[in-house]
Amino acid sequence: MPQDKPAHATLSFDGKVLELPMKSPTAGPDVIDIQKLYAQGDVFTYDPGFTSTASCESAITYIDGIKGELLYRGYPIDQLAEKSHFLEVCYLLLYGELPTAEQLSDFVPRVTRHTMLHEQMVSFFRGFRRDAHPMAIVCGIMGAMAAFYHDSTDINDPEQREIASIRMIAKIPTITAWAYKYSIGQPFVYPKNELDYSSNFLNMCFSVPAEQYAVDPILSRAMDRIFTLHADHEQNASTSTVRLAGSSGANPFACIAAGVACLWGPAHGGANEAALSMLREIGTVDRIPEYIARAKDKSDPFRLMGFGHRVYKNFDPRAKVMKESADEVLGLMGIENNPTLQVAKELEKIALNDPYFIEKKLYPNVDFYSGIILDAMGFPTSMFTPIFALARTVGWIAQWKEMISDPTQKIGRPRQLYTGATFRDYVDVENR
Ligand code: SDX
């Protein structure tokens, strides 16, 4: 604790005076350690949605919502998006440092050689309806991996934790691509080890056995950047889900499947699909004011999807990079006049000059522009959130590994503010 800071916070109530220790981070707000509050004060804290609660100690990702800063292991996201590539970012998130050339040349083939799924898992895909949402398939197949990869489910064995982590990072593109292929009735395309991670994913999505397919380097670079931008994001809802599932000792595949399930929600990772649908529904620039009015109308549940964030009260640095990437990719594809992109840009401009959005500090988030790029790349909106889950798998794993290897970790078990009926005796039906 730095010298100029108090070592504790004093809490006084009901004639009690409690001294609660304070801890200082390397960056961000200090914390008041309330672990002994209930034992010493016989009270709980109350923080639904965890707006003021630090659930854990972590060294992986730092967000400054005021400055609009996002750091992976200290490195700013815009530099990583520009200078790094996704598998290098995976190494950074998992092991804490950028790899040397030798470490990277060892890590990449370890991932590449695990890209195939156990062939018997193909029958799992066939059990889904063709019109199943790909997120339902990805969630199911990820959980089902525990039924095939028993040799990497012992969370107490560091070796098994490592192989399970590599398997999930390696196989999630195959699972996601096959969920897409299954939904459009095309045959599965197997991974090709000579392709890089993003090109391999695009090839499994868009190539067909009937003809040659060459991955466009512009698209694989854009895909790789989208993966990097979505890789991790501190203790968001799905990461907290993974940590809570992991705290019970559940196997790694079950924990990541829980993260996929949570990410699916439209308030979280499902927002990219919802944002593009919203932009399409708006359709033309002249209809934007109608939707801005609806977003501000408290009696209307409509919200601007892809806008706002629990932490960022300034721009989301990922949205900034994504917007630049959208301009670049659509420009290189000769569709810079894409009507949806024009509506998005005009909507952002109008919203950011509207007092409501300024006062509530609502800015575009990572989901606002990502769908425009994915749509231009040929993905249906139903594939947007699965692609988010593909990218976030490494972040979930890094956070899960950090929690599991923390000797002080224990099962997560929050309490409640109970407002239900107090004790009462049973009443026979004839007396009710
Ligand atoms: C992701 O947590 C993460 O890090 C998530 C994520 C990650 O990488 O893991 O960043 C990914 O989930 C991005 C967010 C994607 N979701 C959306 O785009 C859905 C639309 N956004 C909202 O649902 C909302 O902004 C949230 C859910 C993102 C944040 O909600 P909060 O923090 O609970 O904020 P809030 O709902 O309390 O909103 C504060 C005020 C409210 O008005 P008042 O009640 O104070 O009058 O702002 C309003 C809200 O009504 N508001 C919006 C709005 N978002 C918030 N009004 C209109 N449109 C919006 N989009």
Boltz pocket constraint, residues with backbone or C-beta under 6 A from the ligand:
constraints:
  - pocket:
      binder: B
      contacts: [[A, 230], [A, 232], [A, 233], [A, 235], [A, 236], [A, 237], [A, 266], [A, 267], [A, 268], [A, 269], [A, 271], [A, 295], [A, 296], [A, 302], [A, 303], [A, 304], [A, 305], [A, 306], [A, 307], [A, 308], [A, 309], [A, 310], [A, 311], [A, 360], [A, 362], [A, 365], [A, 366], [A, 367]]
      max_distance: 6.0
